Amino acid sequence: MERDRCGLIVLGWEDCLRALSLGALGCLALSDRALPLALPVSYAMDGESIVFRTSTDSTLARTATGSVVSFCAHGATHTAGVTWSVIVTGMVVRVQDRDELRRLAQLPLTAWGSGSTPRVTLRLTPTFMTGRELDPAASSLMALGTTPSQQATRRGAGGEEHPHQP
């Protein structure tokens, strides 16, 4: 298990995909008229691709289609106590094939906003992907504001607490 310099578990490609399959909400970062823009999106996974829907006249449809973007999703599994974060960079394309659109319509996916505005389906295919997972044991210690080594130095040989030690 590889860890980064902060002690977080480094997720490989398959682990990133598995983590993304647990989520449903992310943030798409792109450029709109030379300015950075981050938009929340509902998403679903289709193999290795991230799929989302938006209205045809939205900023997202206008600026993301045909562009290289970054996508970020975070999640936590309360039963296992695992917290994860994945960042994806890749090209967004508009899905236009009718058979593929019918198949993707079955995904558990909703577009933001309401109304009867026509929708487009967009697909982000990852070129680069990186992820991190917070070790559940480390996260419980972090909540206390200490690291495992700090915990060890605060205890005496018999395990008694030394509350006045920094």
ABEGO torsion letter per residue (X at the ends): XBBBAAGBBBBBAAAAAAAAAABABBBBBBBBGGBBBBBBBBBBBBEABBBBBBBAABAAAAAABGBBBBBBBBBBBAAAGBBBBBBBBBBBBBBABAAAAAAAAABBBBBBEBEABBBBBBBBBBABBBBBBBBAAAAAAAAAGBBAAAAAAABBAAGBBBAABX
